[in-house]
Amino acid sequence: VPMNLLKHSADIINTGQWTKKAIAEHKKLGDTHVVASSAEDNFTYIPKIKQEDLSPDSDYVYICENNTIYGTKYKTLPPHDGKLLVADMSSCILSEPVDVSQYDLIFAGAQKNIGPAGVTLVIIRKDLLAENEALPSMLNYKTYADNNSMYNTPPTYGIYVCGLVFEWLEDQIGGLEAMEKINHQKAALLYDYIDQSTLYSNPVAKEDRSYMNVPFVTGDKDLDAKFVKEAKEAGFVNIKGHRSVGGMRASIYNAMPVEGVEALVDFMKKFESENTKG
Ligand SMILES: Cc1ncc(COP(=O)(O)O)c(C=O)c1O
């Protein structure tokens, strides 16, 4: 992104692991301002910025729309008058309809909601595609646009599988409006249960909660470990939270059916009744 878009400086909102990495890479290439951060609260909310917080000379505002590890999501976009908006949508793309005209560049790895790892999707405003003699061809988005994404050999099998997923989304699910409804239903099942539970809690500010990644903790590290172990035995794999957050994390991407979330909530209830007194 900075190789293609950064002329003066970039404004980045730090919301966790993926923006931290973006900040580190940006710093190698140009002037980088961290205009807001929720690091002091372990990234449990999305910082709300004002236009005045932005740097006078920045070319764009960079956000990570859904923060996979911390379970936060932008529900409203930051102000960015006179600047481009760049979003990493790796962990929320295709989970809901998106008005792409609100953004100038969107990118996403395919591996959550689209298809196999190795395919990457970029949506960029056509007028931002530019010749750049200093840039290797393979790192210039214009090369991909000019060559129908086939300047080099693309990962054909991965793209074929993405095509099957797109057909599934349209023909069986009924498109992104329908997918969004299902995802909201799944997320509500989990959050509603966690919020009334005496054992589990979700640390994220309610208005910023992700529909894709739901972290939760018991508040007791040993009990968290017991949960992860027993969940695995019951068939719920990959439920351990990222080491920087601890506890558990239910990733409920498009491919997870409502029944899968219902089964998890049933398991959580059983575990709660077995592990709370009274
Ligand atoms: C939001 C987000 N951005 C970026 C990445 C990194 O993706 P990759 O490993 O394909 O570079 C991930 C991976 O989980 C992610 O969730």
The ligand as an SDF file (V2000), in Angstrom:
LIG
                    3D

 16 16  0  0  0  0  0  0  0  0999 V2000
   -7.0630   -8.5920    9.6100 C   0  0  0  0  0  0  0  0  0  0  0  0
   -5.8590   -9.3580    9.1280 C   0  0  0  0  0  0  0  0  0  0  0  0
   -4.9450   -8.7300    8.3900 N   0  0  0  0  0  0  0  0  0  0  0  0
   -3.8750   -9.3770    7.9180 C   0  0  0  0  0  0  0  0  0  0  0  0
   -3.6610  -10.7080    8.1890 C   0  0  0  0  0  0  0  0  0  0  0  0
   -2.4380  -11.3670    7.6490 C   0  0  0  0  0  0  0  0  0  0  0  0
   -2.7560  -12.1840    6.5990 O   0  0  0  0  0  0  0  0  0  0  0  0
   -1.6130  -12.9950    5.8480 P   0  0  0  0  0  0  0  0  0  0  0  0
   -1.1060  -13.9850    6.8340 O   0  0  0  0  0  0  0  0  0  0  0  0
   -2.3190  -13.6220    4.6950 O   0  0  0  0  0  0  0  0  0  0  0  0
   -0.5890  -11.9920    5.4510 O   0  0  0  0  0  0  0  0  0  0  0  0
   -4.5810  -11.4060    8.9510 C   0  0  0  0  0  0  0  0  0  0  0  0
   -4.3750  -12.8360    9.2290 C   0  0  0  0  0  0  0  0  0  0  0  0
   -4.9840  -13.4500   10.0390 O   0  0  0  0  0  0  0  0  0  0  0  0
   -5.7240  -10.7100    9.4320 C   0  0  0  0  0  0  0  0  0  0  0  0
   -6.6330  -11.3440   10.1990 O   0  0  0  0  0  0  0  0  0  0  0  0
  1  2  1  0
  2  3  1  0
  2 15  2  0
  3  4  2  0
  4  5  1  0
  5  6  1  0
  5 12  2  0
  6  7  1  0
  7  8  1  0
  8  9  2  0
  8 10  1  0
  8 11  1  0
 12 13  1  0
 12 15  1  0
 13 14  2  0
 15 16  1  0
M  END
$$$$
